[in-house]
């Protein structure tokens, strides 16, 4: 089911109720996507496991086949649309992973002979995407996120892909400025909103055509599912995205979709706690006598703060910094007691990793990406500072 609906109107196959205009983000997150109450039924219906549905006669109606639609997706897609663009006419589609969502936008909108602009400092799988795009005869141009450098390579492009804040470097670009420039040249604009979440940034309000994210990260927040989504305004563009999902079958399982929707109820609580904790950790790292090259868009002295403060409402849960050597970074990670050495980010339990171990990111060997969780800030800061002292020896 699409979320092409307006707040206050009947939104879907089951006459779902809408968030009321003017409600706060916490209220919206708690209520988003819920159906109209039915006596003796759960507030959030359980996951629907079905490959096919009763379908007498012509194949019309909301649910026909499990690769195309599912009632559990319907509720989640509606909920995400309410968070990404409250009160607006948008459509959301959920996918099996963030990369499935990214691929759906790129490969549904681009054809041989087109040009696309990607960030040169984006998610480490983007180089693989670039190689596949080029194999299909699509020209790929790249430029860094910082300084709105993608403006310089926009001419003649069909699609601009923005990632802000960038992962893992945490640079920020001016989405509105880039979107206006891209639209003036006839290009579509997609923004990877994974690090910010809809509570931190609304790309569609800033002029983007697509907001794309990995729901694996802070949106679901517990490190236990893989999920992705695309939210867009254009019915034509989103029809192409839906068609791509059908062709490749990159659909989420109903349990994963249900778990994600269940988790949205605590999204504001988690995001607010994690962002506050991230700022506390970033400030503690910045105030260390050794220079660590700390990056966090919420630090007032961060290079990205000015732009981030204009377009973001919250600054995310990821902090990055660089230790002098690979060995020092490894010792630091081993010395942590409250932080797991794991990849990904956005979970309620803090994680950190030496990002260079994967390859694909242009970062120093001692670069650490720290995903700040929901633990007590005093405990986290103490653990980080103690691990820095131990690893220095």
N, C-alpha and C positions, 0 to 999 in steps of 0.2 A: 504494500500500500504506500502511496506517496503521501507526503505531508503538504500537498498543495491545498492549503486551507487558511482560514483567517481566524484569529482569536475570537471566540464567541460563536463560531459557526459549527455546524455538524461537520466533523472532520474525517470520518472514515467509514469503513465497512460496518462497524458496530455502533455508530452514533456516539463516538467518544466525546468526553467532555473536554473543554479547553481551559487553559489558564486564563484568569481574568486580567484584562488590561490594568497596568499599574501595579501589579504585584511585584514583590521583591524577588531577587534571584534565588534566595533560599526557598521561598514558597514555590517558585516555579520548578526548581529542581525536585522538590518533594512530590509535586503533583503532576509533573510533566508526563503526558502520554497515557494517563490512566483512563480507562473506559468509564462510561456512566455506571454508577453503582447499581448492582442487582442484588436483591435480597438473598441472603445466605450464600452469596458467591464471594470469593476473595477479592480484595481491592485490586491487586495485580494478578490476573489470571495466570495459572501455571503455563509452562512451555507446551506448545502444541507440536507433537511429533507426528508428522504426516507426510508421506510422499505423494499421496493423491487424496482427492476429496470427492464426495458424491457429486456427480456431474451429469445428470440426465439431459438429453437434448443438446442443443448447441452450446459450445464452451463459452458461456458468458457468466458474469458474476465476479465477485472479488477474488475467489480462491479457486484455482483450477489444478495446479500442479506444484509440488513442493520446491521445484527449482526456481519458480517464478514468484511465488508469493507465499507468505506464512503469517497467520494472525499474530504470532509473537514478534515477528519483524515489524508488523504494522504499528504496534504500540511503541516499540523502541524508536522506529523512524519518526513517528510523530513527536516523541519526547525530545529527540535530538534537534528536530526542526524548531521546536518551541524554545530551546536554549540558544541555538545558533542565530535565530532571527525571530524573536518574539513578536507576535502580532502581524507577521508578514507572510506573503504568498510565496512559499518555497516548497521544494521537494527534497526529501532525504532518502538515500538508499544505503543499506548496510551491507557489509562485505565480510569475507572470511578473515581478513587481516588488513592492516594499514597499507601494505604494499599492494594488495588486491584493489583497494580503493584508488591509490595513486595510479596504478596501471590502467584502471578503467577510464579515468579522465584523459590521460595522455593518449592511449591507443584508440579511444573512441572519437577524439576530436581531431587527430592529426592524420594526414595522408602523405604518401610519397610526394616529395617536392615541397612540402611545408617546412617552416623553420620554427623551432621552439627555443626558448631561453630558459635555462636551468641555473640554479645557484652552483657555483664551483665549490662551495663550502657546506653543502647540504648533507643530508642523511647518507650514510656510507654505501647504501645500495644504489644510489642514483647513478654512479658510473656504470653499473650493469645495465640499468635502464637506458642510459645513453647509448651503449653499444647496440642494444636491441633496436632502438629508434633508428640509429644510423644504418643498421642492416636492412631496415624497411625503407630506406631512401629518404629519411627525414633529417634535415639539417639541425644540428644541435649546437647552440652557442651557450657559453657559460660566463658568468661574472660573479664576483663575491657579493654577499648580502650587504655588508657594511658600505656606507656611503652611497647607497642607492645606485651602485655601479651597474646594475642590470639595465638602467636607462640607456647606456651607451651602445647596447647591442640589440635594441628593440626593433629597429626599422625592418619592415618586411616580415616580422614574425607573426605566426598564427596564434601562438599561445605563450604566455609568460607564466612561469612557475616560480612562486615565491615561498621561501621557508623562513619565517620570522617568529620568534627568535630562532636562529640557526642551530642545528644540532651537529656537533657538540659545542661549537665555538661561542654561541649565545650572542651573536651580532644581531642587530635589529635594523630593518629598513622601513621606510615610510610607505606603507601600503597604499594609502590614498593617492599619494603623488605618483607612484608607479602605476597604479590602476588607471588613473586619468591619462597618463602618457601612453599606456598600452592601448586603451580604448580609442584614443585619438588616432592611433595607427591601425586600428581595425583588429587588434589582438584580444583574445580572451585572457582572463586572469584567474589563476587558481592559487590558493594560499594553503600551505600545510600548516594547520592550526594545532598540531599535536602538543607542542610544548606549552602553549598558552591555555588551551581548552576554551570552550565557549564562554566560561566565566572570566577569563582573562582577556579575551579579544574576540571581536565579531567581524571577521573579514568581509562578510557581505555588506555590513553597514559601512565599511571603509571603501566599498566600490568593487570588490572582487566578484567574479561570476560563480566561483566554486569555493567552498570551504571544505577541506579534506583533512582527515585525521585518522590516526591509529587509535582506536578505542581500547587497545591493549594497555595503554599507558594510564595517565591520571584519570581519564574519563571513567573507566571502570575501577581502577585504583587498587586492586588487590593482587595483581600479578598472577592471575589464575586463568585468564582467557585470552584468546587472540580475536581481534575484531577491528574493522575499519568502517568508515562511512564517508559519503559525499553528500553535501547539501548545496543546492544550486537554485537560481531563480528562473532560468530559461527552461521552459517546458521542452523545447526542441533539443537543447543540449543535454538535458537530463534523460530524454528518451534515448539518446545515443548511449549514454552511460548505462542505462537499464538494459539496453540491447547487448552491450558488451558483457555485463554480468550474466545474462542468459547464455551467451555464446560460450564463455569460459567456465561457467558454473561456480564462480568464486563466491559462494553464499555462506553465511554463518550458520552454525548449528542452532536449533531452537533453544537448547540449554544455554549456550553462550550468549545469545541475544537476551534471554530472560535474566541471566545473571548480570549482564550489563545494565539492563533497565532497573533491576533491583538496586544496583550500586549507585544509580543517579540520585537516589533520595539523600545520600550523604555527600554528594559532590561538593556543595558549598562548604560544608563543615570540614571536609578533607582538604579542599583547596586553600581555604583561609588558614588552616593550621599549618599546612605544609609550606605555604608561601611565607608565613611569619617565621617559621623555623629556618627556611632557606636564607632569609635576610639575616637572621641571627648568626647562622654559620658563616655566611659571606662576610659579615662585619668582623667576626672573630678572626677569620683568615686574613682579611685585609689589614688588620691591626697587628699582625705578627711582625717581628723585626726583620725576618727574611722576606725577600720579594717573591711572591708566589703567582703573580699575574692573575689575580682573582677576577673572574667575570661573573656578574649577576646583574641583569638589567635593572633591578630594584635598588642597587647602590647608587647614591646620588653622584658619585664620582666615576661611575662606569661610563665608558664611551657611548653606550647605547641608551643611557638613561633619558636624555632629552626627548628622543623620538618615542621611546617606550612609554614615557609618562603621558604623552599625548594620545596614544592609540590603544594602550593596554590598561585594563582596570586592575589586574593582578599580574605579577611578574614571573610566575612559574615556580616550580619546585627544584629546578636544576641549577647547581653551582659548578663552575669549572675552575681549576687552578692547575699550576704546573710545578712539579717538584724537579730538582736539578737533574736527576738521572732515573733511568728505568729501575735500577736496584732500589733507590730510595722510595719510589712510588710503590714498588712491590712490598717493601718493608712496612710502609705506612698502611697499606691495605690489610696486611696480615696482622698488624697491631690493633686494628679496630675491633671493638667488642660488640657494639650495638649496630654495626653496619655490615651488611652482607656484601661479599665480593660477587657481584652479579651484573649482568647486562640489563638493558631496558631501563625504564625510569617511570616515576609517577606513582609507585605503590606506597601504601601506608607504612611499610617497613623500609627504612633507609637502605640504599644500596650505593655502591661505588665501584668503579673499575678504572684500570689503566686502559684508556681508550685505544691506544696504539696497538694493543695486542691483536686487534681484528684486521688491521690494515684498512686501506680505503679512506681513512681520515687524514688530512694533512695537519697532524698535530705532533708535538714533540713526544719523545718516548716517555717522559715523565708526566704527561698530561693526564689529569684525573677528572672524570665526569662523576659528580656526586649528586645522586637523587635523594633529596631530603624528605624524610617520612614524617609521621605524625607523633613521634616520641616526644617526651618532654624536652624543650629546647635546651635547658640547662644540662641535661644528661648528654644530649648530642654534642653540644659545644665542648663539654669536658672530655668526651671520648675522642673527638677530633684533635683537640689540643694535646691530649696525652699521647695519642698515636703519632703526632708530628714530632713530639719530643723523643719518644722511643726510637722512631725510625731515623732520626738525625744521628743517633749514636751508632 
